[in-house]
């Protein structure tokens, strides 16, 4: 279950439009609900907000968070390389 403090950190990193990206990760991993259909955005929000527990959705949210961190790190590395090139 995603707890309040974790949710704050996730929300800060992912913003408000994260459900579509989580759905994409679930699709990549062929994760579906019991009836074999893709999860809906409301289920993803309920898991994110701690109203429902679903380990597969939680894992997808955490994977999105990890991807976002890596993207931000790459961006910062590129920015610092560009600024260092200006000094040459």
Protein Blocks (a to p, Z undefined) as FASTA:
>chain_A
ZZfklmmmmmmmnommlmlmmmmmmmmnopacfkopacdfklmmmmmnopaccfklmmmm
mmmmmmmmmmmmmmmmmmmmmmmmmmZZ
